[in-house]
């Protein structure tokens, strides 16, 4: 199995950098969730985060007895023509995974910059 540097995880999935030839490949982040893997650049990760925010904002299930368990919400991915069907619960968990990953990437970048000086 290839080596990884884990960035963030929750019960829904994990985000990490691949390590190849003893070098951490920081140009892209691997997201793995719900038997799905996306290998995203930082800008694609930001776009995906915005798409998740939009989807979560459009979910209006407060009066539904199946709240959080139906699969009727389409989440646009950073890849044209590819959408995911997610429940309210999955959208919330994915939002946490992507937000936590973005926070960790930005924190690592900040610390790398500070430590260089």
PAZAPA-4460 file (N, C-alpha, C; in steps of 0.05 Angstrom, whole numbers, plus 32768, in hexadecimal, padded with zeros to 4 digits):
% residues 117
    n_x    n_y    n_z   ca_x   ca_y   ca_z    c_x    c_y    c_z   seq   type   mol
   8011   7FE8   8000   8000   8000   8000   8012   8019   8000     1      X     A
   800A   802D   7FF1   8019   8046   7FEF   8016   8055   8009     2      X     A
   802A   8065   800F   802A   8075   8028   801A   808E   8023     3      X     A
   800E   8097   803A   7FFD   80AF   8039   8004   80C1   8050     4      X     A
   7FFD   80DA   804E   7FFE   80ED   8064   7FE1   80F7   8068     5      X     A
   7FD5   80ED   807D   7FB9   80F3   8082   7FB5   8111   808A     6      X     A
   7FA1   811D   807E   7F9B   8139   8084   7F83   813B   8098     7      X     A
   7F6E   812C   8093   7F56   812E   80A3   7F45   8115   809E     8      X     A
   7F35   810D   80B2   7F23   80F7   80AE   7F0B   80FB   80C1     9      X     A
   7EF5   80EF   80B9   7EDD   80ED   80CB   7ED0   80D2   80C5    10      X     A
   7EB9   80CD   80D0   7EAC   80B3   80CC   7EA4   80AE   80AF    11      X     A
   7EA3   80C3   809F   7E9A   80C0   8083   7EB1   80BB   8070    12      X     A
   7EC9   80C6   8076   7EDF   80C2   8063   7EF9   80CD   806E    13      X     A
   7F0C   80CE   805B   7F27   80D6   8062   7F33   80E7   804C    14      X     A
   7F45   80F9   8053   7F54   810A   8040   7F71   8107   8046    15      X     A
   7F81   8104   8030   7F9E   8101   8035   7FAD   8109   801C    16      X     A
   7FC8   810D   8020   7FDB   8110   800A   7FE8   80F5   8006    17      X     A
   7FEE   80EF   7FED   7FFE   80D8   7FE6   801C   80DE   7FEB    18      X     A
   802B   80CA   7FF2   8048   80CC   7FF5   8054   80BA   7FDF    19      X     A
   8066   80C5   7FCF   8073   80B6   7FBA   8091   80BD   7FBB    20      X     A
   80A1   80A8   7FBB   80BF   80AB   7FBC   80C7   80BD   7FD4    21      X     A
   80BB   80B8   7FEB   80C0   80C7   8003   80BA   80E5   8001    22      X     A
   80A9   80ED   7FEF   80A1   8109   7FEB   8082   810A   7FED    23      X     A
   8078   811D   7FFE   805B   8121   8001   8052   8131   7FE9    24      X     A
   803E   8126   7FDA   8034   8132   7FC2   801D   8145   7FCB    25      X     A
   8023   815E   7FCF   8010   8172   7FDA   8001   8181   7FC4    26      X     A
   8004   817B   7FAB   7FF6   8189   7F96   7FD9   8181   7F95    27      X     A
   7FD2   816A   7F9F   7FB6   8160   7F9F   7FB0   8151   7FB8    28      X     A
   7F97   8152   7FC0   7F8D   8144   7FD8   7F7C   812D   7FCF    29      X     A
   7F80   8115   7FDA   7F6F   80FE   7FD5   7F59   80FE   7FEA    30      X     A
   7F40   80FF   7FE1   7F28   80FC   7FF2   7F1C   80E1   7FED    31      X     A
   7F16   80D2   8001   7F0A   80B8   7FFF   7EF1   80B7   8011    32      X     A
   7EDA   80B3   8006   7EC1   80B2   8015   7EAC   80A1   8005    33      X     A
   7E9B   8094   8014   7E85   8085   8008   7E8D   8076   7FEE    34      X     A
   7EA3   8066   7FF0   7EAD   8056   7FDA   7EB5   8067   7FC2    35      X     A
   7EBC   8080   7FC7   7EC2   8092   7FB1   7EDD   80A0   7FB8    36      X     A
   7EED   80A4   7FA4   7F06   80B2   7FA8   7F09   80C9   7F94    37      X     A
   7F10   80E1   7F9E   7F15   80F8   7F8D   7F32   8101   7F93    38      X     A
   7F41   8107   7F7E   7F5C   8111   7F81   7F5B   812E   7F77    39      X     A
   7F5B   8141   7F8A   7F54   815D   7F84   7F6B   8170   7F89    40      X     A
   7F6D   8184   7F77   7F7F   819A   7F7C   7F72   81AC   7F92    41      X     A
   7F81   81BF   7F9C   7F76   81D1   7FB1   7F5E   81E0   7FA6    42      X     A
   7F60   81EA   7F8D   7F4A   81F9   7F81   7F32   81E8   7F7D    43      X     A
   7F36   81CF   7F75   7F1F   81BC   7F72   7F12   81B6   7F8D    44      X     A
   7F23   81B4   7FA2   7F19   81AF   7FBD   7F08   81C7   7FC6    45      X     A
   7F11   81DF   7FC0   7F02   81F7   7FC7   7EE7   81F8   7FB8    46      X     A
   7EE7   81F1   7F9F   7ECF   81F1   7F8F   7EBC   81DC   7F9A    47      X     A
   7EC6   81C4   7FA1   7EB5   81AF   7FAC   7EA9   81B8   7FC6    48      X     A
   7EB9   81C6   7FD7   7EAF   81D1   7FF0   7E98   81E4   7FEB    49      X     A
   7E9B   81F6   7FD8   7E85   8209   7FD1   7E6C   81FA   7FC7    50      X     A
   7E70   81E5   7FB7   7E59   81D5   7FAD   7E4B   81C7   7FC5    51      X     A
   7E5A   81BD   7FD8   7E4E   81B0   7FEF   7E3E   81C4   7FFF    52      X     A
   7E49   81DC   8003   7E3B   81F1   8012   7E21   81F8   8004    53      X     A
   7E21   81FA   7FEA   7E09   8200   7FDA   7DF4   81EA   7FDE    54      X     A
   7DFD   81D1   7FDC   7DEB   81BA   7FDF   7DDF   81B9   7FFB    55      X     A
   7DF0   81BD   800F   7DE6   81BD   802B   7DD2   81D3   802F    56      X     A
   7DD6   81EA   8023   7DC4   8200   8026   7DA9   81FC   8018    57      X     A
   7DA9   81EA   8004   7D90   81E4   7FF5   7D80   81CD   8001    58      X     A
   7D8B   81C0   8015   7D7C   81A9   8021   7D67   81B4   8035    59      X     A
   7D4F   81AE   802F   7D38   81B7   803F   7D28   819F   8049    60      X     A
   7D33   8191   805C   7D27   8178   8065   7D1B   8179   8081    61      X     A
   7D19   8190   808D   7D12   8192   80A9   7CF7   8185   80B1    62      X     A
   7CE4   8184   809E   7CCA   8178   80A4   7CC6   815C   8099    63      X     A
   7CDB   8151   808C   7CD9   8137   8080   7CDF   8121   8093    64      X     A
   7CCF   810C   8093   7CD4   80F5   80A6   7CEC   80E5   809E    65      X     A
   7CF5   80E7   8085   7D0D   80D9   807B   7D26   80EA   807D    66      X     A
   7D25   8100   808B   7D3A   8113   808D   7D56   8106   8090    67      X     A
   7D68   810D   807F   7D83   8104   8081   7D88   80E8   8075    68      X     A
   7D74   80DB   806B   7D78   80C0   8061   7D71   80BB   8044    69      X     A
   7D65   80CF   8037   7D5E   80CB   801B   7D76   80D2   800A    70      X     A
   7D76   80CA   7FF1   7D8C   80CF   7FDE   7D82   80DF   7FC7    71      X     A
   7D79   80F7   7FCC   7D6D   8107   7FB7   7D7C   8121   7FB1    72      X     A
   7D92   8126   7FBE   7DA0   813F   7FBA   7DB9   813A   7FA8    73      X     A
   7DBB   8149   7F93   7DD2   8146   7F81   7DE7   815B   7F88    74      X     A
   7DFF   8151   7F8E   7E15   8161   7F95   7E28   8163   7F7D    75      X     A
   7E2C   817B   7F73   7E3E   817F   7F5D   7E5B   817C   7F66    76      X     A
   7E6A   816D   7F57   7E87   8169   7F5D   7E97   817D   7F4C    77      X     A
   7EB1   817F   7F51   7EC2   8190   7F41   7EC6   8186   7F24    78      X     A
   7EBB   816E   7F1E   7EBE   8162   7F04   7EA5   8165   7EF4    79      X     A
   7EA6   8174   7EDE   7E8E   8179   7ECD   7E7F   815F   7EC6    80      X     A
   7E65   815F   7ECA   7E55   8148   7EC3   7E53   8133   7ED8    81      X     A
   7E61   8136   7EEF   7E61   8122   7F04   7E54   812E   7F1D    82      X     A
   7E3E   8122   7F25   7E30   812A   7F3E   7E2C   8112   7F50    83      X     A
   7E2B   8117   7F6A   7E27   8102   7F7D   7E0B   8104   7F89    84      X     A
   7DFD   80EE   7F8D   7DE4   80EE   7F9B   7DEA   80EA   7FB8    85      X     A
   7DE3   80FD   7FC9   7DE9   80FC   7FE6   7DD0   8102   7FF6    86      X     A
   7DCF   80F6   800E   7DBA   80FD   8021   7DC3   8115   8031    87      X     A
   7DB1   8120   8041   7DB8   8137   8051   7DCF   8130   8064    88      X     A
   7DCE   8119   8070   7DE3   8110   8083   7DFE   810D   8075    89      X     A
   7DFE   8102   805D   7E17   80FF   804E   7E22   811A   8046    90      X     A
   7E11   812C   803E   7E1A   8147   8036   7E27   8155   804E    91      X     A
   7E1C   8152   8066   7E27   815F   807E   7E42   8152   8085    92      X     A
   7E44   8138   8083   7E5D   812A   8089   7E73   8131   8074    93      X     A
   7E6B   8133   805B   7E7E   813A   8046   7E87   8157   804A    94      X     A
   7E75   8168   8052   7E7C   8184   8058   7E91   8186   806E    95      X     A
   7E8E   8176   8083   7EA2   8175   8098   7EBC   816B   808E    96      X     A
   7EBC   8156   807E   7ED5   814A   8073   7EE4   815E   8062    97      X     A
   7ED6   816C   8050   7EE3   817F   803E   7EEC   8198   804D    98      X     A
   7EDB   81A2   805F   7EE2   81B9   806F   7EFA   81B4   8080    99      X     A
   7EFB   819D   808E   7F11   8195   809E   7F2B   8192   808E   100      X     A
   7F28   8187   8076   7F3F   8184   8065   7F4A   819F   805C   101      X     A
   7F38   81B1   8053   7F41   81CC   804B   7F4F   81DA   8062   102      X     A
   7F44   81D8   807A   7F50   81E5   8091   7F6C   81DA   8096   103      X     A
   7F6F   81C0   8094   7F89   81B3   8099   7F9E   81BB   8084   104      X     A
   7F95   81BB   806B   7FA7   81C3   8055   7FB1   81DF   8059   105      X     A
   7F9E   81F1   805F   7FA5   820D   8063   7FB6   8211   807B   106      X     A
   7FB1   8203   8091   7FC1   8204   80A9   7FDE   81FB   80A3   107      X     A
   7FE0   81E4   8095   7FFA   81DA   808E   800A   81EE   807D   108      X     A
   7FFC   81FA   8069   8009   820E   8058   8013   8225   8069   109      X     A
   8002   822F   807B   8009   8245   808C   8022   823F   809D   110      X     A
   8021   8227   80AA   8037   821F   80BB   8051   821B   80AB   111      X     A
   804F   8211   8093   8066   820E   8082   8072   8229   807B   112      X     A
   8061   823C   8076   806B   8258   8070   8078   8264   8088   113      X     A
   806B   8262   80A0   8076   826E   80B8   8091   8261   80BF   114      X     A
   8092   8247   80BD   80AB   8239   80C4   80C2   823E   80B2   115      X     A
   80BC   8247   8099   80D2   824E   8087   80E0   8267   808F   116      X     A
   80D2   8279   809D   80DD   8293   80A4   80EB   8292   80BF   117      X     A
***
